[in-house]
């Protein structure tokens, strides 16, 4: 979950505010949830040997982590957390859950509902809600025979900023990412490769 939040931030985090919900809040420290989340924010893979020392490493790297408890509501998975990361240029707010067996699900990005598992190549696009935007994205994918597995767009107001999450069965190559990042209306694009272990 921490690694996914870091990837969504798109840069080295300088500060992290992490709120633990439900059983995470009750047993997080005892079950090393705090170390696991900190390790992910630092960019460590789940099997990285430095995981056990993540809290100390964060201090040596001047990554400020503030911990707290949060109530995400009765519909939230008991193993959920809110991660707010701040970098030099970007800021991201992520709600994610650990759903068992090493699997996670990102449920929200910057107040937009999403469903990201990390098991497929994924792109996240912050863009203007304009006519034809998704069609242009799909056309680029079709040109390189990249099959779209899922696509979901969320917006708060018609014609304002929107967020699209697209998962694919293949790989988003650098050339495709470059074209999509220059698509009319795109404000920001983040590429999420398959998470380690999948």
C-alpha positions in Angstrom: 0.0 0.0 0.0 2.8 2.4 0.8 4.7 1.5 -2.4 1.5 2.1 -4.4 1.1 5.5 -2.8 4.7 6.4 -3.5 4.3 5.4 -7.2 1.2 7.5 -7.4 3.0 10.5 -5.9 5.5 10.1 -8.8 8.6 11.4 -6.9 10.6 11.1 -3.7 8.2 11.8 -0.7 9.4 14.4 1.8 6.5 13.9 4.3 3.9 11.3 4.9 0.7 11.4 7.0 -0.6 7.9 7.6 -4.0 7.2 9.3 -4.7 3.6 10.3 -8.3 2.4 10.3 -10.0 -0.5 12.0 -7.8 -3.5 12.9 -4.8 -1.7 11.5 -5.3 1.0 14.1 -5.8 -1.6 16.9 -2.9 -3.9 16.0 -0.8 -2.0 13.5 2.4 -1.7 15.5 2.2 -5.2 16.9 1.8 -6.7 13.4 4.5 -4.5 11.9 2.0 -2.6 9.8 3.8 0.6 10.5 7.1 -0.7 9.3 5.5 -2.3 6.2 3.8 1.0 5.2 6.9 3.0 5.9 9.0 0.6 3.8 6.6 1.0 0.9 6.7 4.8 1.1 10.5 4.5 1.0 10.2 2.4 -2.2 11.1 -1.0 -0.7 9.5 -4.1 -2.3 7.5 -6.4 0.1 10.4 -8.9 0.3 13.1 -6.2 0.9 15.3 -7.2 3.9 15.4 -3.6 5.1 11.6 -3.7 5.9 12.2 -4.4 9.6 14.3 -1.2 9.9 12.1 1.0 7.7 11.1 3.4 10.5 14.8 4.1 11.4 15.7 4.4 7.7 13.0 6.9 7.2 14.5 9.1 9.9 18.0 8.8 8.3 16.6 9.8 4.9 14.7 12.8 6.5 11.3 11.4 5.6 8.9 12.7 8.1 6.1 10.3 8.9 3.2 11.3 11.1 1.0 8.4 12.4 -2.6 8.6 13.6 -5.9 6.7 13.7 -8.8 7.4 11.4 -12.3 6.2 11.0 -13.0 5.6 7.3 -16.6 4.5 7.9 -18.3 1.2 8.5 -18.0 0.2 4.8 -14.2 0.4 4.8 -12.2 -2.8 5.0 -10.8 -3.2 8.6 -7.3 -3.4 7.2 -7.3 0.1 5.6 -5.2 3.2 5.7 -5.2 6.7 4.5 -1.8 7.8 3.1 -1.1 11.5 2.3 2.3 12.0 0.7 3.9 15.3 -0.1 6.9 15.6 -2.5 8.7 18.6 -3.9 6.1 19.0 -6.7 3.2 16.7 -6.0 0.8 15.7 -3.3 -1.3 12.6 -3.2 -4.1 11.3 -1.0 -4.7 7.6 -1.1 -7.0 5.2 0.7 -6.1 1.6 0.3 -6.8 -1.8 1.9 -4.9 -5.0 2.6 -7.4 -7.6 1.6 -5.5 -10.8 2.4 -2.9 -13.1 0.9 -0.6 -10.2 0.2 -3.1 -8.5 -2.1 -4.1 -4.9 -1.8 -6.8 -2.6 -3.3 -6.5 1.1 -3.8 -10.0 2.5 -3.1 -9.6 6.2 -3.5 -7.1 8.7 -5.1 -7.5 12.4 -4.3 -11.2 12.0 -3.4 -12.0 10.0 -6.6 -13.3 6.4 -6.1 -11.0 3.9 -7.9 -10.3 0.1 -7.9 -6.6 -0.7 -8.4 -5.2 -4.1 -7.4 -1.6 -3.7 -8.8 -2.0 -7.0 -10.6 -2.2 -5.5 -14.0 -0.2 -2.7 -15.8 -2.1 0.5 -14.9 -2.1 4.1 -15.8 -3.7 6.9 -13.8 -4.6 10.1 -15.7 -5.6 13.4 -14.2 -7.3 15.3 -17.0 -9.9 17.7 -18.1 -13.3 16.2 -18.5 -13.7 16.8 -22.2 -15.6 15.1 -25.1 -13.4 12.5 -26.9 -10.7 12.3 -24.3 -11.1 8.6 -23.5 -11.6 7.8 -27.2 -8.2 9.3 -28.0 -6.6 7.2 -25.2 -8.3 4.1 -26.5 -7.1 4.8 -30.0 -3.5 5.1 -28.9 -3.8 1.7 -27.2 -5.5 0.2 -30.2 -2.6 1.4 -32.5 -0.2 -0.8 -30.6 -2.5 -3.7 -30.0 -2.7 -3.0 -26.3 -5.8 -4.6 -24.8 -7.6 -2.5 -22.2 -8.8 -4.7 -19.4 -10.6 -2.0 -17.4 -11.2 1.7 -17.6 -12.9 3.9 -15.1 -13.4 7.7 -15.1 -14.5 9.7 -12.0 -15.3 13.4 -11.9 -16.9 15.8 -9.5 -18.4 18.2 -12.0 -19.0 18.0 -15.7 -16.3 19.7 -17.7 -14.0 20.0 -14.7 -11.0 17.8 -13.6 -11.5 14.1 -13.9 -9.4 11.0 -13.0 -9.2 8.0 -15.2 -7.7 4.6 -14.2 -6.9 2.2 -17.0 -5.6 -1.3 -16.7 -4.2 -3.3 -19.6 -3.3 -6.9 -20.3 0.0 -5.9 -21.9 2.7 -3.3 -21.1 2.4 0.4 -21.5 5.7 1.1 -23.4 7.6 4.4 -23.0 6.4 5.6 -26.4 2.8 5.0 -25.5 3.2 6.7 -22.2 4.8 9.7 -23.9 2.0 10.0 -26.4 -0.7 9.7 -23.7 1.0 12.2 -21.5 0.7 14.7 -24.4 -2.9 13.9 -25.1 -5.0 17.1 -25.2 -6.5 17.6 -21.7 -4.0 15.5 -19.8 -2.6 17.2 -16.7 -0.6 14.4 -15.2 0.0 10.7 -16.0 1.4 8.1 -13.6 2.4 4.6 -14.8 1.9 1.8 -12.3 3.8 -1.4 -13.3 2.6 -4.6 -11.8 3.4 -4.7 -8.1 6.2 -7.1 -7.0 4.9 -10.6 -6.3 2.2 -10.6 -9.1 
